[in-house]
Amino acid sequence: MPDPTVPMSHVMPTYGRLPVALSHGRGCRVWDIAGTEYLDALAGIAVNTLGHAHPRFTAALQDQVGKLIHTSNYYQVPLQEQLAAKLVEISGLQNVFFCNSGLEANEGALKIARKYGHDVLGFDIPQTLVFEGAFHGRSLATLSATANPKIQAGFAPLVPGFVRAPLNDIAAVERLLDANPQTSAIFLETIQGEGGINPARIEFLQGLRRVADERKLLLMLDEVQCGIGRTGKWFAHQWAGIQPDVMPLAKGLGSGVPIGAIVCGPKAAGVLTAGNHGTTFGGNPLAMRAGVETLAIMESDGLVAHAGLMGERLGAALREGLAGQAGVVEVRGQGLMIGIELDRPCGVLLQRALDAKLLISVTADRVIRLLPPLIVSPAEIDEIAARLLPLIKAFLQEPKP
Ligand SMILES: Cc1ncc(COP(=O)(O)O)c(C=O)c1O
C-alpha cells in the first residue's frame, strides 16, 4: 500500500534517488533547497566541466537564448561549423555529426560500423567487437553493446551483431576476430566509467590500432565519459599516441547543456551520407554555443593541463590516505576520473558522503567514483580527500557484509 502521508510522484521511478533536492550552485559548490552547502566531486557524472554558474559560460548562454535556441537541420547552422572545426582541430580527426546525448552518439557510431561493414568491407552480417565491463548507454543497441546483465534484464531480445572480448587482452581480441570474420569495428571506452574506472592499457590501445589497421576495421573509442579534458589530455586515447576512426562524445562537451557528437577520421567520415541519419534537436544553436564556449574557456584557462595536475593531487592524497588500509583493492584512473575499488559493495557511502556534504558516485557496486568539475581548485581537492577518507576508513572497520 502506498503511504498516504507521502505525496505520490508523477515522475516514473527509474532512478534510486538520494533524499536531497539541489537548488543552485557556484563553482564546485551546490546548495540544496534548505540552504545546505555541498562540495561537488561528481559534476553531474562528468558533465559540469566548468562547474556551476560559471560567469563567462552563463553570459554566453544567456546571450544565445536571447538570439536563437533552435532552428532545424533544414538550414545552415554556423555554430555547428564552428564547434566541428574545433573538435577536428583538437582531435586530429575529420568531421562531426551532432546529437544530444551519449547513447545517441554511440548509436550513431554503431550505425556507422554496420554501414562501413556493408559498403566498404562487403559483409552481409557485420559484427561489432565489444568488451566485458562496457557501458555504452540504454537504447536497445547501446544496451546490447553494454556488458551489464543487470541493466539488460527484462529487455530481451537484445540487438544481435555483437561479439564480446575481455579488456586488455590483445591475443583474445585477435582470436575472436579470426572466429568472426565479418567483424567491421572494435568498440570500447578508452577508460570504462560505469564498469568501475577500468582503463584500456596503453599497449592494448596501440595493439587495437594495429589490429584494426591490418584488418581494415574501424576502431571506435567511446569517450563520452573520459573525453573533453578530464584525463589531462583533450581525449584519453591521446595518452596512447593513437587516433580512433570514430569517437563518440557527450557529457562534458556542453558543460551541462545536453549535447552529443560523433567525431570521425578519414576511414569513417564518408560512411553516412544525406538521408542516412538525423535528429531534430541535434546541433541546435544553444547546444552548439555551449560546446563552443566550453572548449574556448577550457583553452583560455588551461583546464586540460589543470585537470591533469588536480587529478595527480587527488590520486596522491587518496593513495597516501589509504596506504596499508585493509579492504582497499586499488586507487586507479587518470586525471579527474578516479576510482577507489573496495573489497565489498559500498553503495551506503553515497548517503554517508551526502551527510558529510560531499557529492560522489559509487559504480560497479564496489568502486567509489570521483569526477569533479575541471575547475576544481587545489584547496577543494584537499577538501574532497579530507571529507572522503574518514568515511572510507570508518566503513572498512565495519564487519564485511
Ligand atoms: C562511456 C559512456 N558511454 C555512453 C554513456 C551514455 O550516455 P547518456 O547517458 O548521455 O546517454 C555513458 C553514460 O554514463 C557513458 O559513461
The ligand as an SDF file (V2000), in Angstrom:
LIG
                    3D

 16 16  0  0  0  0  0  0  0  0999 V2000
   31.1170    5.7510  -21.6110 C   0  0  0  0  0  0  0  0  0  0  0  0
   29.6650    6.1080  -21.7100 C   0  0  0  0  0  0  0  0  0  0  0  0
   29.0460    5.9540  -22.8790 N   0  0  0  0  0  0  0  0  0  0  0  0
   27.7470    6.2790  -23.0300 C   0  0  0  0  0  0  0  0  0  0  0  0
   27.0080    6.7640  -21.9790 C   0  0  0  0  0  0  0  0  0  0  0  0
   25.5650    7.1080  -22.1770 C   0  0  0  0  0  0  0  0  0  0  0  0
   25.4210    8.4820  -22.1890 O   0  0  0  0  0  0  0  0  0  0  0  0
   23.9920    9.1490  -21.9310 P   0  0  0  0  0  0  0  0  0  0  0  0
   23.6300    8.8690  -20.5150 O   0  0  0  0  0  0  0  0  0  0  0  0
   24.2130   10.6010  -22.2230 O   0  0  0  0  0  0  0  0  0  0  0  0
   23.0510    8.5090  -22.8920 O   0  0  0  0  0  0  0  0  0  0  0  0
   27.6160    6.9370  -20.7420 C   0  0  0  0  0  0  0  0  0  0  0  0
   26.8380    7.4290  -19.5900 C   0  0  0  0  0  0  0  0  0  0  0  0
   27.1970    7.2730  -18.4580 O   0  0  0  0  0  0  0  0  0  0  0  0
   28.9710    6.6010  -20.6060 C   0  0  0  0  0  0  0  0  0  0  0  0
   29.6150    6.7250  -19.4420 O   0  0  0  0  0  0  0  0  0  0  0  0
  1  2  1  0
  2  3  1  0
  2 15  2  0
  3  4  2  0
  4  5  1  0
  5  6  1  0
  5 12  2  0
  6  7  1  0
  7  8  1  0
  8  9  2  0
  8 10  1  0
  8 11  1  0
 12 13  1  0
 12 15  1  0
 13 14  2  0
 15 16  1  0
M  END
$$$$
